[in-house]
Amino acid sequence: MTATTAAVMVIAGFGAGLIGYITGLASIVSYPALLAFGLSPVAANVTNTVAMVAVGGGSIASSASELATNRAQMRSLAALAIAGGTAGSALLLLAPGSMFERVVPVLIAIAAIAILLQPLLHERPVVQRLARFYSVGVFLVAVYGGYFGAGAGVMILALTLLATSEPLWRAAMLKSYVLGLANLAAALGFAVFGPVHWPAAIAMAIGGFAGGWCGPPVVARIDAGKLRVVVAICGLGLALWLARVWF
């Protein structure tokens, strides 16, 4: 890897970290960058997962004092995220390919619309019942995050907003916490068994940590209504891009 390529990976990592924290769509930047670097889809996927651990690390470090206000919640979410990320990474290594090809664009589109309409949906009885399935939902999204991950942030953000009473800024923190741990669990498996491109992963991780660190203060200054619209539009855009394989 040349110095120029490494610099590009760092910049892409920073963009992925910042955009990922704000919108939950880090992989929309990092994954295409790794493909453009010349990696195969599976190698790009596992390298991206390893690099994106740093995004979670940066955002958790930046918001540690706020997350620590509910330690019981953090322990529960950590267990679900680690279990799901481990299962997802094993699934990728055992059955790589197009397992989620058909269903993922639909899930991301539903999550994006749910985020946009969350203020209207939150008080409906049928939506309020989602609270009892929150733990199961977190685990399943963590499995998907460990397997592929594109749009996982949008999914966990939508789930948290609909199934809990958390405000958008804290839901973004919890989203990064869950996905950071899920990525870490998956990355440990990939580091041993997966085709990780370590120079690209390290360079992207450096930028990703910085982007993740900058995320919480940036979100704290953004109007929640406008942020909701941005996340929904980006999520729908990703869903359409992934759905191109249907045609």
C-alpha positions as CSV (number, residue, x, y, z in Angstrom):
1,M,0.0,0.0,0.0
2,T,1.4,3.4,-1.0
3,A,1.4,6.4,1.2
4,T,-1.3,8.0,-1.0
5,T,-3.5,5.0,-0.8
6,A,-3.1,4.9,3.0
7,A,-4.0,8.5,3.2
8,V,-7.2,7.9,1.2
9,M,-8.1,5.0,3.5
10,V,-7.7,7.2,6.5
11,I,-9.9,9.9,5.0
12,A,-12.5,7.3,4.0
13,G,-12.4,5.9,7.5
14,F,-13.0,9.4,9.0
15,G,-15.9,10.0,6.6
16,A,-17.3,6.5,7.5
17,G,-16.9,7.1,11.2
18,L,-18.6,10.5,11.2
19,I,-21.4,9.6,8.7
20,G,-21.9,6.3,10.5
21,Y,-22.4,7.9,13.9
22,I,-24.7,10.5,12.5
23,T,-26.8,8.4,10.1
24,G,-25.9,4.7,11.0
25,L,-24.5,4.2,7.4
26,A,-20.8,4.0,7.9
27,S,-20.5,1.1,5.4
28,I,-21.9,3.3,2.6
29,V,-18.5,5.0,2.6
30,S,-16.1,2.4,3.8
31,Y,-17.2,-0.7,1.9
32,P,-17.2,0.9,-1.6
33,A,-13.8,2.4,-0.8
34,L,-12.4,-1.0,0.0
35,L,-13.9,-2.4,-3.2
36,A,-12.3,0.4,-5.1
37,F,-9.0,-0.5,-3.5
38,G,-9.3,-3.8,-5.3
39,L,-10.5,-6.2,-2.6
40,S,-13.0,-9.0,-3.3
41,P,-16.5,-8.5,-1.8
42,V,-15.8,-11.0,1.1
43,A,-12.3,-9.5,1.8
44,A,-13.8,-6.0,1.7
45,N,-16.5,-7.1,4.0
46,V,-14.3,-8.6,6.7
47,T,-11.7,-5.8,6.4
48,N,-14.5,-3.2,6.8
49,T,-15.8,-5.0,9.9
50,V,-12.4,-4.9,11.5
51,A,-11.8,-1.3,10.6
52,M,-15.2,-0.2,11.8
53,V,-14.5,-1.4,15.4
54,A,-12.5,1.8,15.7
55,V,-15.6,3.9,14.9
56,G,-17.4,2.3,17.8
57,G,-14.3,2.8,20.0
58,G,-14.1,6.4,19.2
59,S,-17.8,7.1,19.8
60,I,-17.9,5.1,23.0
61,A,-14.8,7.0,24.3
62,S,-16.4,10.3,23.4
63,S,-19.7,9.5,25.1
64,A,-18.5,7.2,27.9
65,S,-19.8,9.4,30.7
66,E,-23.3,9.5,29.3
67,L,-23.4,5.8,28.6
68,A,-22.3,5.0,32.1
69,T,-25.4,6.5,33.6
70,N,-27.2,3.2,33.0
71,R,-24.7,0.4,33.6
72,A,-27.3,-2.4,33.7
73,Q,-28.6,-1.4,30.3
74,M,-25.0,-1.3,29.0
75,R,-24.2,-4.8,30.3
76,S,-27.4,-6.2,28.7
77,L,-26.8,-4.6,25.4
78,A,-23.1,-5.7,25.4
79,A,-24.1,-9.4,25.9
80,L,-26.6,-9.2,23.1
81,A,-24.2,-7.4,20.8
82,I,-21.3,-9.7,21.4
83,A,-23.4,-12.9,21.0
84,G,-25.0,-11.6,17.8
85,G,-21.7,-10.3,16.3
86,T,-20.0,-13.7,16.9
87,A,-22.9,-15.6,15.3
88,G,-22.9,-13.2,12.3
89,S,-19.2,-13.6,11.7
90,A,-19.5,-17.4,11.9
91,L,-22.4,-17.2,9.4
92,L,-20.3,-15.2,6.9
93,L,-17.3,-17.5,7.1
94,L,-19.4,-20.6,6.8
95,A,-22.0,-19.3,4.2
96,P,-20.6,-16.3,2.4
97,G,-22.5,-14.9,-0.6
98,S,-26.0,-13.6,-1.2
99,M,-27.9,-15.0,1.9
100,F,-29.4,-11.6,2.8
101,E,-29.5,-10.3,-0.8
102,R,-33.3,-10.2,-1.1
103,V,-34.4,-9.2,2.3
104,V,-31.9,-6.6,3.4
105,P,-33.0,-3.8,1.1
106,V,-36.6,-4.2,2.4
107,L,-35.5,-4.2,6.0
108,I,-33.4,-1.1,5.5
109,A,-36.2,0.7,3.7
110,I,-38.7,-0.2,6.5
111,A,-36.2,1.0,9.1
112,A,-35.6,4.3,7.3
113,I,-39.3,5.0,7.0
114,A,-39.8,4.0,10.7
115,I,-37.2,6.6,11.7
116,L,-38.9,9.3,9.7
117,L,-42.3,8.5,11.1
118,Q,-41.2,7.6,14.6
119,P,-42.9,10.6,16.3
120,L,-46.2,9.5,14.8
121,L,-45.8,5.8,15.4
122,H,-44.3,5.8,18.9
123,E,-47.6,6.3,20.7
124,R,-49.5,3.6,18.8
125,P,-50.3,0.5,20.9
126,V,-49.0,-1.9,18.4
127,V,-45.7,-0.1,18.2
128,Q,-45.5,0.1,22.0
129,R,-45.6,-3.6,22.2
130,L,-42.2,-3.7,20.4
131,A,-40.6,-3.0,23.8
132,R,-41.0,-6.6,24.8
133,F,-39.1,-7.7,21.7
134,Y,-36.3,-5.1,22.0
135,S,-33.6,-7.6,23.2
136,V,-34.4,-10.1,20.5
137,G,-34.3,-7.3,17.9
138,V,-30.9,-6.1,19.1
139,F,-29.5,-9.6,18.9
140,L,-30.8,-10.1,15.4
141,V,-29.4,-6.8,14.2
142,A,-26.1,-7.7,15.8
143,V,-26.1,-11.0,13.9
144,Y,-26.7,-9.1,10.6
145,G,-24.0,-6.5,11.6
146,G,-21.5,-9.3,12.1
147,Y,-22.5,-10.9,8.8
148,F,-22.6,-7.9,6.5
149,G,-23.6,-4.7,8.3
150,A,-24.6,-2.3,5.6
151,G,-27.6,-0.5,7.0
152,A,-27.3,-2.1,10.5
153,G,-27.0,1.3,12.1
154,V,-30.3,2.4,10.6
155,M,-32.0,-0.8,11.8
156,I,-30.8,-0.5,15.4
157,L,-31.6,3.2,15.4
158,A,-35.2,2.6,14.2
159,L,-35.6,-0.3,16.7
160,T,-34.4,1.8,19.6
161,L,-36.5,4.8,18.8
162,L,-39.7,2.7,18.4
163,A,-39.2,0.2,21.2
164,T,-37.8,2.6,23.9
165,S,-38.3,6.1,25.1
166,E,-34.8,7.2,24.3
167,P,-34.3,10.5,22.5
168,L,-32.6,10.5,19.1
169,W,-29.3,11.7,20.4
170,R,-29.0,8.9,23.0
171,A,-30.4,6.3,20.5
172,A,-27.5,7.2,18.3
173,M,-25.1,6.6,21.2
174,L,-26.7,3.2,21.9
175,K,-26.6,2.3,18.2
176,S,-22.8,3.0,18.1
177,Y,-22.3,1.1,21.3
178,V,-24.2,-2.0,20.1
179,L,-22.6,-2.1,16.6
180,G,-19.2,-1.3,18.0
181,L,-19.3,-4.4,20.2
182,A,-20.9,-6.5,17.5
183,N,-18.1,-5.5,15.1
184,L,-15.5,-6.2,17.7
185,A,-16.9,-9.7,18.3
186,A,-17.0,-10.4,14.6
187,A,-13.6,-8.9,14.0
188,L,-12.0,-11.3,16.5
189,G,-13.2,-14.2,14.4
190,F,-12.2,-12.5,11.1
191,A,-8.7,-11.7,12.4
192,V,-8.1,-15.4,12.9
193,F,-10.1,-17.0,10.1
194,G,-11.0,-14.2,7.6
195,P,-9.1,-12.7,4.6
196,V,-8.5,-9.3,6.4
197,H,-6.3,-6.8,4.5
198,W,-4.5,-5.5,7.5
199,P,-2.8,-2.3,6.0
200,A,-6.2,-1.1,4.7
201,A,-8.0,-2.1,7.9
202,I,-5.4,-0.2,10.1
203,A,-5.4,2.9,7.9
204,M,-9.2,3.0,7.8
205,A,-9.4,2.4,11.6
206,I,-7.3,5.4,12.3
207,G,-9.7,7.7,10.4
208,G,-12.7,5.8,11.8
209,F,-11.7,6.4,15.4
210,A,-11.4,10.1,14.8
211,G,-14.8,10.2,13.0
212,G,-16.5,8.2,15.7
213,W,-15.0,10.5,18.4
214,C,-16.4,13.6,16.5
215,G,-19.8,12.0,16.1
216,P,-21.5,12.6,19.5
217,P,-20.8,16.4,19.8
218,V,-21.9,16.9,16.1
219,V,-25.2,15.1,16.7
220,A,-25.8,17.1,19.9
221,R,-25.8,20.2,17.8
222,I,-28.1,19.0,15.0
223,D,-31.8,19.5,15.0
224,A,-33.4,16.1,15.7
225,G,-36.2,16.6,13.1
226,K,-33.7,17.5,10.3
227,L,-31.4,14.6,11.4
228,R,-34.4,12.2,11.2
229,V,-35.0,13.3,7.6
230,V,-31.4,13.0,6.6
231,V,-31.1,9.5,8.1
232,A,-34.3,8.4,6.4
233,I,-33.3,9.7,3.0
234,C,-29.8,8.1,3.2
235,G,-31.3,4.8,4.4
236,L,-33.8,4.7,1.5
237,G,-30.9,5.5,-0.9
238,L,-28.9,2.6,0.5
239,A,-31.9,0.3,0.2
240,L,-32.4,1.2,-3.5
241,W,-28.6,0.8,-4.2
242,L,-28.6,-2.7,-2.6
243,A,-31.9,-3.6,-4.4
244,R,-30.2,-3.1,-7.8
245,V,-29.2,-6.8,-7.7
246,W,-32.9,-7.6,-8.2
247,F,-32.8,-6.3,-11.7
